[in-house]
Amino acid sequence: MSLEERRRLVPAFPVLWTPRLRLRELTAADAPWYLAHFSHPEIVRGTGFPAQDGITGALEEMALYVTGLFERREGIRWGLVPTGTDTLVGTAGIFRWTDGPKPSAEIGYDLAPEWWGQGLMHEALGAITAYALGPLGLVRLEGWVFDGNDRSRRALERAGFRHTGLFPLHGEDQHGVPRDEHLYEMRPPLLPSAG
C-alpha cells in the first residue's frame, strides 16, 4: 500500500475511546511529559530505550517513534488519557506496519507505574487491536516482551495475544545488552465458511 493509499485509509489521526480512556494524538506540546515519562526507570527497563537528554532529545525521539510515525503512515502511537482529565498516563500503538500478502504490525505500550493494576492497558490494547484488525485491515499483530517482564506478558495475554515462543538474545536493553524476548501474536478470528 502506498503512502497515498494509507493516507486515504487514515486521513486524520484516529481518536479512540474506551470506557475509561481517550486515546489521542501526541504532539510536540507533549514533549515535556514524554521526556519525564520515558525517563522513569520502570519505563526505561520495560522498553529498552535509554532516557532522552532534554526536550530536544525528546522531540527527536517523538519525530521517529510518535509524531513522525503517523506522518509517514508507518504506524500510530496514541497518548492514553483517563476520561474526564487531560492527564497523559502512557502511550500505546502499532508500528512497523507492513503490507504484502499478510498485512501486519507490531504493538508497543507503556503505562506510568502509578496507574498499573487498574486495567487501563487492557482497555487500550482492546481498542487498538480492534482498530488494527478491523478498519486498518491487518491480519496479524505481534508484540515482543523482554524475558522477566511478567506484567507486560500478562497484559498481552489478557488482551488475547498468544505466546508463540522465546527468542534468545533477540532484543537489546537500554544499555545495549542482548536480551531474550518473548513473541506474542494476535490474528483476527476466523470467519465461518459460507455454504
N, C-alpha and C positions, 0 to 999 in steps of 0.2 A: 504494500500500500504506500503510495507516495505521500509526501508531506501535505500536498493539497487535498488528497483524499482523506487524510486524518483530520485536517482542519475542517473539512465538510462534516465528518463524523462527530467531531467535538469542536464546534465553532467557538465556544466560550468555556471558561473554566466551569466545570460542573460542581455545584454545591450539593452536598448530600446531607440528609438528616437521619438521625436515629431517635429513639425515644428520649435520649438524654444528651445527644451531641449534635452540633452543627459542624460539618466538615467543610472548611472554607479554604480559599486560596491564600497562600502566604505571599507577602510582598516584601520589598526592601525595607519598608517601615517595621517589619518584624525582626530585623537583624539583631537588635539588642536582646530580644527574647531568645532567638536562635543561638546566639553566642553563649548566653547563660545556660540554656538547656543542654546544648551539646558539649558543654564543659563539665557537666555533672559527672563525677566518677562512675556512677552506675550506668549512665547512658554511654559514656566512652567505652566502658567494658563490654556492654552489650552490642554496640555497633561495630567496634573495632576501629573507629576513626578517632584520631587524636583531636583534642580541643583546638579550635582555631585561635590564631593570635590576633585578637582585636576585631573591631567591626569590619575593617577591610577584609580580613580573612573570612569572616562570616559571610559577607556579601559575595565574595568569590566562590565560596563553597555552595551558597544558595544558587548562584548562577549555574553551577554544574549540576546540582542534585535536586533543585526545587523549582525555582522560577524558570530557569533555562530549560529544564527537563520538559516542562509543559510547552514552552515556546517552540521547542524543537519537535514536539509531539512524540517524544521518546518514552513518556510516562506521565503520571500525575501524582503529585505529593500534596496531600491535604494537611492543613492545620486542624487539630482537634480542639473544639471549644465547647465546654459544657453549656447546655441550653440555658438561656437567661443571663449569661455572663459574656464578657469579652475576653476571658482568660484563656490563653493558649496553654494546653496541658501536654501536648505531644504532637507527633506527626505520624502519618501512615500513607502508604500509596504503592503504586506499581512503577516499575522501571524496567529497562531492557525489554521494551515492548517490541516484539518481533512478529513478522508476518509469515510468509511461507505456507506450506501445506497445513501447519498446525499453529495458528496464532497463539502466542503465549507472552507471559511477562513474569518477572519476579515481584515478590511483595516484600515490603520493608515497613517497619513500625517502631515506635519508641513512645514511652509514656513517662512523665515525671514520677519519680518514686512515691511521692506523697499521694498520688492518685491510683497506685497499684491496689489490686484486690477488690475493686468496685465493679468490675465487669464492663468498664468503658471500652477497653480494647476489643473485647468480644463484639460489642455493638459496632465499632468502627470497622473491624475486619469483615463483619457480616455485610455491611453496606458496600464496602469496596469490592468484595468478591462478587456480590450480586450485580454490581455495575459492570465489573470487568467481564464476567461470564455472560452477561445479558447484553446491554446496549453496545458495549465495545466488541462483542463477538469473539472474545478469546476462548480457547478450548483447553487451556492449561495455565495454571498459576503454580509457581514454585517459591518456596521460602527456605532460606539457609539459616541455620542457627548454630552458634558455637556449642561444642560439646561442653556440658556443665551448666548451660543456661536453661535450667529446667522450667523456669517461669515462662520464658519465650516459647519453649516447646509446647507447654500446656496451652498457651494462647492459640497456637496454630491448631492443635488437636481439638480444642473446644470449638474452633471456627469451622471444623470439618476437613482439615487437611490430613492427609495420610502420610505416615512416615515411610520413606522408601529406601533409606539407607544412611550409614555413617561413612563419610568420605575422609580418610586420613589426610591430614595436612592440606586440606582444600583451601582454607582461607588464611588470612593474617590478622593478628590483633593490632591494637593501636601502636605497638612497639615494633611491628614488622615480623613478629614471631609466628611461624606457621602453626595453625590450629586445626584440629579435626572439626568437621562441620556435619550436622545432620541435614538431610534434604527431606523436605515435605512437599507434597503436591496436592492440588485440587483440580478436578475436572468437572464440567457440568454433568448433571445426572443424565443417564441415557434415556432417550425418549422411547416409548413403546413403538414397535414397528407397526406400520399400517397393514391392515388386511388380516 
